[in-house]
Amino acid sequence: MPTALLVYPEHPPTYWGADHALEMSGVKAAHPPLGLLTVAAMFPASYELRVVDMNVSDLHDADLEWADLVFTSTMITQHVSLRAVVERCNRAGVPVVAGGPHPTTFHEEIGGVDHFVLDEVEETFAEFLRDLESGTAKRLYREARKPDVNRTPVPRFDLIDIENYAMMSVQFSRGCPFDCEFCDIIKLYGRVPRTKSPEQVVEELDSLYRLGWRGPVFLVDDNFIGNKRDALELLPAIAGWQKARGYPFTLITEASANLALMDAMMDAMIEAGFDSVFVGIETPNPRALLKTKKQQNTNETQENYLYHAVRKIRQRGMQVQGGFILGLDSDDEGVFDAQIDFIQETGIPVAPIYLLTAVKGTDMYERMKSEGRLLEAPLGTNAMPLNFKTELEYGTLIDGYKRVIATLYDPTLENYFSRCLTLFRHLKPVRHLRKPRSRTEIDAAFMAVRSRLSARQLPAYSKFVAKVSKDYPDMLSDAIYLAAMGYHFEKISRQQIAIHDFLGFLRSELEMLQEAVSEEENRTRSQTSLERAQSLYRSISDEHRYREDGLDEALQSFRYTVAAWTGDPAHSVTTS
């Protein structure tokens, strides 16, 4: 029986990963590797399968010794870990098969992979396996068309330990009808949303229920309401299934801001058990939204349209999580205060904000290329990768970005907890969305968060919990969860700033050394720079480090560059 090892490479810490919040709850990762589990369901019974999610457990040499083949699926943020996995497989002599969004776009830049099975694989995977078994497998397989997702099997959730995850994931649709310039979703999955039948989705929920899952389930659609008709057909089926079982799942999804214009849709979502929706708000600047072709976030007839959209969704009973971007064309120096004010005034606690990246394959990437604005920059694993020349001056943008995240997630968390209270003040309570927890469970969760917070954060946390206990007692469990997320977001913000500042320091030091007017001055400056770099490196606490942060490599490269300039090999020796 052939053996196939399905490996999900590691994600670096991100806002959405919730790594630091998960530490408090004892789970190891936010989401399961849904793509790999779906592919696992496409294997014939003649294969023996194992899954290693490197966000949950390490990949061991024994795993590779067991495997005849290794299959991977990755997103862009996992590219560093993917490279390490491929190198290990190459050394072990195990063939590697790669797929997923990252290889689909960047396969020409990925070495060491034996076979690429790209795009959506419902109609090519069986062909690949047949070719593999006959010894005629090609290096590259592509889908000729967007496949019918009614053929997509129920993911093999049984191959993972569901207790390792904060939430489970299912997918209803692929694709989005909108044409946002910076988004690669429409390039990967198309502008005509394809949907599973209500029976398929209910079967996936049933699969999780039978395995014992009770808790959050994320419908990972690119835009849940992209196919409004089919979504409205699905929701009553989910609602009936949930009611019959006492609402075992709390549902979360992603949708465009025009959800606020669909009263019937929102009511049906509430009835089905949705308590949160992520909305790509991006910016309150309508000029920037129109420039990037995100007109669905604008409305000429209503001032402050996005503000009112957030409020309306919340007043129906769903929390709004928002995604935000800085670095858009048409941004000016007023955008930083505008972002802060919008997020604080609307009361969106979970509000990750990123610098814009021109992703290869998007319309924005092609526009930047045609305008000569693309920059030579490696793929980033943090929140500050700039690979194009922005209209805002670089230093202004970076400084403004750091000020925004340091304000939204300030060291005391006072601004964050203020947003949480605004959320609760305007959120319509819905009885079947509130999961009752015992006082013992709530007290344990409260202490788990309290034990992690810094001395500067404890006063605001205590006041916040006391206020919620008094004014919104039914939301106390949600409040403690949001407090854990605030801890995570503040820590990630400090981490990103620390990493960016260190890498920026190395760049500025190299520029300064190039200006030396004599060999003696060069040597003196070089020694001082090395000492300063080493001191700054050591000042970065372990809590801000992660395996793929690139700091060790950057410092070593700095040493070698200085050594080459000065002719002093001692400068290239690691002194950490």
N, C-alpha and C positions, 0 to 999 in steps of 0.2 A: 504494500500500500504506500503510495507516494505521500511524503510529508511536506506540508506548506506552513511556514511561519509567517504570520501577518504582523508586521512591526510598525508601530505608530511612533515616529520620532518625537523628541522632546520639544515642547514649546518653551521659549524663554518667558520670564515673568512679564505679564502685560496687565493693563487695567482689567481686561475681560477675563483673564485667567483666575482672578480672585485668590491667588496662591496664599497670601498672608491671612486672608479670612478663613480659608479652608483649614489652615493649621489649627484653628480654634475648635473646629467641629470634628476633627479626626478623619475626615475623608481626604483623598489624595489628589483628586483632579475634579475640575468643574464638569466636564462633559466626556462621554465615551467617544471612541473613534467610530462615528456612525458610518462613514464611507467604507472603512475596512470591514465593518461588521456586515454591511450590505453586500460587499464583494464576497465575503465568506459564504453567504447564502447562495452564491452562484456556482460554487464548486460542486461537482458531483460527489455522491456518497463514497466514491472510491478513494477520496483524499482524506488523510488525517490532518486536522487543523489545530493550530494553537495561535493565540493572540498575545503579543507582548506590547502593552502600552507603556512606553518609557516615561510617561508622566505619572505612572503608578508604580512601576517596578523597573529594575535595571534589566538590560539585555545581557545575558550571560553567555559565555563561550559554549556552555552545554546546550543552550538553545540553538546556536548555529550548528553545532555538531549533530543535533537531532534533525535539522531541516534539510530537505532536498532542494527547496527553493525558499527565498525570502521575498515577500510582497510588501511594499510600502505605499503609503498614501500621505501626502503632505500639503500643507498650505505654505505660503511664502515665509512666514515667521519661523518655520521649522527647518529652513534650508541648511543651517549650520549643523544641526543634529543629523539631518539626512546624510550629509557628506560623511560624517563620522560613521554612521551605520553602514554606508556603502563601502567605505574603506575597510571596516572590520569584516564584512562579507567577502570582499576581494581577498583579504589575507587568509580567510578560512576556506576559500575556494567554493563558496556557495553562490550560485547565480542569483542576481537581484532583478526584480521586476518593480518598476516604479510607475505610479499614477497619481491622480489627484490634481487639484488646481495649480499647484506650483510647477510640477513637471509639465503639465499641459502647456504652460506659457514659456517655461525656461528650459525645456529638455535639451536644446542645443548647447546649453551651457553646463550641463550636468554630466560629469564623467563617471566611469566605473559601473554604469548600469547596463545589464545585459539586454533587457527588454523594456520598452516603454509601452504601456497600455493607457492611452490618453483619452481625454474628454470623458463623456459618460459611457459606461462600458456594457450596458445591458445587451447590446447587439454585437459586441466584438469579443467579449470575454470567453465565450464557449469556443469560438474560432481559435483564439489564442491557445487555449488549453489543448485543443485537438492538434494544432501545429506543434505544440511543445512535445506532446506524447509521440508524434511521428518523427520528431527530430528536424522539423522544417520551420520552426518558429522564427519570425522576422524580428528585427530590432525594434520596429515602430508599428503600432496599431493605432488607427484613428477612426472615430465614428464618422460615417458619411453623412449622417443627419442627426437631429435631436431625437433620441429614442422615446418611445411611448412608455411613460412611467407606470402605466398599468401592468407592465411586465416586470416591474421591480419586486423582488421577493422581500419577505419579512426579514429584517436584519437578524443575525445570529447573536442576540443578546446573551444567549446561554454560554457563549465563549468567554465572557468576562465576569468578574465579581462585581455585581452592581453596587455593592456596599462601598466600593472605593470611590464612588462618584457623588457629587452634590446634586446632580439632576440627570435625568435621562433625556434622550433626543429622538424625535421622529421627524419625518419629512412628508409634507402634503404636496408641495408644488416645487417646481424649478422654473426660474426665469422671472423677469420683471418687465412690465409694459413701458417703464420710463427709460430715458436715455441719458442719464447723468454722465457728464463727460469724463469724470474721474473714476467711474465704477467699471470693474471688469466682469461683473455678474452677467450683464447682457451679452458680453463676448463669449463667456463660458457656457451660458445656459439659454441665451436667446431672449427676445422681447415678447414672445407669446408664451405665457405661463402654461406649463403642462401640469396636470393634477392627477393624483391618485384618486381612486373611487372612495366614497365614504366607507365601504366595506373593508378596503385595504387598510385605511388608517385605524379603524376600530380594531382590526385584527392585530395591528402592531401594538396598540394600547393593551389589548388582551394578553399579548405575549409578555409584556412587561408586568402586567398584573399577576399572571400565573407564576412568574419568577419571584414574586413577593415585593415588587416595588410599590412604595407608597410615598408620594411627594411630588416635587416639581418635575414637569416634563416640558421641554423646550421644543416647539415646532420650528425647525431651523430654516423655514422658507425664506427665500430672498425678499419676498414681499407677500405676506399671507393673503392680502386682499388684492393681489395682482389680477387674479381671475375672480371677480366679485361673485359671479353667478355660482361657480363651483364651491366657493367658500361658504356661501349662504346655504348650499345644499348639504355641505359637510357638517356644519355646526349643530343642527338638530340631532344628527346621528351621534355626535360626541356627547351632547347634553343628555340624551336618553341613556347612553352607556354609563355616564358619570352618575346620574341620578339613581340608577338601579344598584349602584355599588357604594352609594354614600359619598360621592365625590372624592375618590382616592387620590386623584392627581390635581395639582395646581398647574395651570397651563400658562405658558409664556410664548411670545412670538415676536416677529419683526413685521412692521407694516409702515407704509408711507403716511405722511401727515394728513393726507386727504381722508384718512379713516375718520377724522373728526366731523366730516360732512355726511357720514353714513350712520344715522341713528339706528336703523334696523340691524346693521352689521354689528355695531357695538353691543346692542342689547343681546344679540344672539351669542356673541363671544362671552359676555358675562354669564349667560345661562349655561354655556358649555364649560365654564370653569376657568376662563382666562382672568388672571388678576394683574398682569403686567404686559406692556408692549414696548418694544424698543423702536424708536423713531429716529431716522437719520435727519436730524435738524440741521446740522452743519454750521449754520451761521444765521444771525438775525439780519444780516445785510442783504436786502433783496437784489441789489445790483450784482453782488458776487454770485448769488443763487442763479440769476438769469444768465450770467456769463458762463457758468458751468452746466447750463441746461437742466437746472433743477427747478423748473417753473412750478412743479406741484407743491413747492413750499412757499409759494407767493400767491397773493390775491389782491388785485388792484382795487377791489371794492371794499376791502376791510383792512384798516390800519392795524398793525401788530398782529397779523394773521396767525403766525406761529405761536405767539403767546396765548391767544384765545383757543387755538387748536389743542394745545397741551391742557389747558384748563377744562375744555369740554370733554376730552377723553377721560380725564380724572373724575369729572363730575358724574360720568356714567358709572364709574366704579373701578377703573383700571389705573394702576400706577404707570407713569411714563418714564422710561429710561431714554436718555438722549445721547446721540453721537454728535461730536462737534469737530470742526476743522479750522485750522489757521493756515494762512499761506495762499488762499485763493486769490486769483486775479480780481481786482477791484477792492481788495482789502486796503485800508489805509491805517494810519496810526491810531485812529479811534476805535478800531475793531476789538482791541484787547479789553477796554472798559465795557464795550458793548456786549462782548461774550460773558464777562463776569456778571454784569447787571442782568442780562437775560436769564442766565442760569439761576442766579440767586432769587430773582423776582418770581420766576415761574415755579421755583421750588423743585428742581430736579436733582435729587441727591446723587444718583448714579449717572454721572455726566463725563465720560471719558473724552478727552480732547487731544487731538493729534495734529502734528504738522502734516501737510498734504504731501503725498508721494505720487509721482506720475508713474503709474503701473504700466509695464510693458503690455502692449496690445490694446490699451484703452484709447479712446478718441483724444483724450488729453495728452497722452504720451505722443501721439502722432502730431498733434498741434505744436507741442513743445519742440519736437524734432524739426518740424518745418520752420519754426521761428528761430531755430538755433539756440534754444534755451536749455536743452538737456545738458546735464553735468555728468562727468564720470564719477560715479559714486557706487560703492558696493551696496547690495541689499542690506537693509538694516534689521536688527532684532530689537530695537528700542523705538521710542516714540518720536525721535527727532531725525529721521532720515530725509534729507533734502537732496533730490536728484535732478532739480531743475532750478533755473534762475527765477526767483520770485520777483513780482513787481515791487513789493516792499523790500527795502534794503535788508540784507541778510542779518546784520547785527541787530537791527531794530526788531525784526521778526523773532529771532531767537530770544532776545531779552524780553520781548513782550510775551512770548509763549511761556517762558519760565515764570514770569510774574503772574500769568493767568492761572497756571496749575498750582503755584505756591499760594495763591489767594483762595482758590476754590477748595483746596485741601490744605489749609493752613495748619501749622504744627499743633495748634490747640484744638482743631476740628470745630471751632465755634461756628464758622461759616457753613460748614457741612451740616451740623445739627440744626442750624437755622433753616436750611433748605428742607430737612426732614420734617420739621414742624409745619412749614408751609404746605408740604405735601399732605400731611394728615389733616390740616385745616380745611383743605378743599377736596379731599377724597371721599366719595360717597361710600358709606359702609355697605357691604353686601354680605349677608349672613353666611351663605354657603361657601364663600371664598375664605372665610376665617377658620383656620384649623385650630381647634381648641388644644391647648397644651396645659399640663398640670403645673401647679405652682413650683413643684420641685424641678421640673424641666426648665422653666423660665428662670428660676434662680441659678441653676447650673449654667445656663447660657449667659446670663448676666455676668457671673463671676468669670467665665471663660474669656469674655471680652475684656473685663476689667483687669484681669491679670496680664494682658498683653499691652494695654495702653500705657503711654508714658505719663510721668507725673504732670506734664503740661496739659495732657488730654483728659485726665480724670475729672477735673471740676466740670467741664462742659458736658461730659458723658453723664455724670451723676445728675446734673440739672435737667438734661434731656430726658433721661429715664423717669425722673420724678414728675416732669411735666406731662409726659405721655401717660404715666400711671394714673394721674389725676384727671386729665382731660380726654384721653383717647385710650382707655384701658383695653379695649378689644384689639388695639394695634400694638400692644407691648411686645409680642413676639416678633412682629415685623420690625419694630424699632430696634431691637437688639441685633437682628440680622443686618439692618442697615448700618448700625454702629460698627459691626465687624467689617462691612464693606468700606466704610469710611476709613477705618484703620488701614485696610489694604491700599486704598487709593492714595492716601497720604504717603504711605511708605513707598509705593511705586513712583510717585511724583518726585520724592527726594532722591530715589535711586536714579531716575532718568537725569535729573539735574546734576548729580554727582558724577555720573559717567560722562555726560556731555562736557562738563567743565574740565574734567581730566584730559579727555581727548583734545579739547580745544586748547588747553594749556600746552600740550605737546606740539600742536601745530604752530602756535604762536612762538614757542621757543625755537623751533627750527627756522622760522622766518627771521627771528632776531639773530640767530647764529650766522645766517647767510650774509648779514650786514657787517660782520667783523672786518676790520680794515687791515689787520696784521695776523700773522700766524700765532704770535704770543697772545694777542687779545682773543683769538679764536679758542686757544687752549684754556685760557682762564674762564671765558664765558661757558665753554663746554662743561668744565668741571662743575661750575655753579649750577648750570641747567640740569645736569644729571642729579646733583644733590637735591635740587628743588623738586624734580620729577619724582625721585624716589620717596621724598618726604610726603608729597601730595598723594602718591600711590598708597603709602602706608596709612594715610589718614582716612582712606575710604573704608568704612566699617564693613565687616563681613555681611551684615544684613543688606547691604547695597550691592553685593557681588552675586553673580550667578555664572554658571558654567560657560555660557556662550557670550559673555559681555565684551570680550575682545580686549580687555585692559592689559592682560599679560602680553599678548601679541603686540599691542601698540607700544608698550614700554620697551619690549625687546627690539622692535623695529627702530625706535628712537635711539636706543643705545648703538645699534649697528650703524645707523646713519651718521651719528656723531663720530663714531670710530673711523668711518670711511673718510670723513672730512678732516679729522685731526691726525689720522695715521697712527692712532694710539689704540691697539687692540684691547687694552685694559678696559676701555669704555664700553666694550661689547659684552663684558662679563656680567652675568646676572648678580645683583647685589642684594636681592630681596631675601 
